[in-house]
Amino acid sequence: MAPHSTSSISALKADLRRAALARRDALDPDHRRAGARRVAASVLALPGLAEAPIVGAFWPIRSEVDPRPIIEGLFARGQRVVLPKVTPEGLVFREWRSGEALVRGGFGLSEPRDDRPPLDPTALVVPLAAFDRRGQRIGYGRGYYDGAIARLSRPDPVLTVGIAFATQEIDEVPAEPHDRPLDHLITEDGPVPLRKV
């Protein structure tokens, strides 16, 4: 990809994000529900994820792939789950147990209570707006997950699993030097074959 200024990359990402989210929003709700179950089956079959004692997940908003079937599967095999809380310093992950009430956070998010201690995951299920076959993602534009992935990858890389619907795929994400490709991408069609560069 030809070099671009930071502002032109941000503008391009914003356009790609809007288009991908519009396609996702247009999916039939039944397709989204069935797709979330198929995504969960593929995610839970990943060997690296099965070995992670603590997995970071998220609570769904808008038309996202619903990760709750993944969370249920993690609990069923005895893995601990942490959910993100947005803070001025970035994402902080706190343990969540099945049935616990969540609290309303910024951006319409549901988050764990503040009295739960922070706990860093060794694997992370990541939401996204758009993706390409190099494993690059476009998030929601605030950089929270970019920062969390960078922080959690010191000293050892955190395992990252992006989940999305197939319609969110784009030809090429305008990646920047700080962007780290995801280890796995899963859609309702199964694992996306990634081209490592």
Secondary structure as UniProt FT lines:
FT   HELIX           6..25
FT   HELIX           29..44
FT   HELIX           47..50
FT   STRAND          54..56
FT   TURN            62..63
FT   HELIX           68..76
FT   TURN            77..78
FT   STRAND          80..87
FT   TURN            88..89
FT   STRAND          90..96
FT   TURN            98..99
FT   STRAND          103..104
FT   HELIX           106..108
FT   STRAND          110..111
FT   TURN            114..115
FT   STRAND          123..126
FT   STRAND          130..131
FT   TURN            133..134
FT   STRAND          137..138
FT   HELIX           144..152
FT   STRAND          159..163
FT   HELIX           166..168
FT   TURN            177..178
FT   STRAND          184..187
FT   TURN            188..189
FT   STRAND          190..191
//
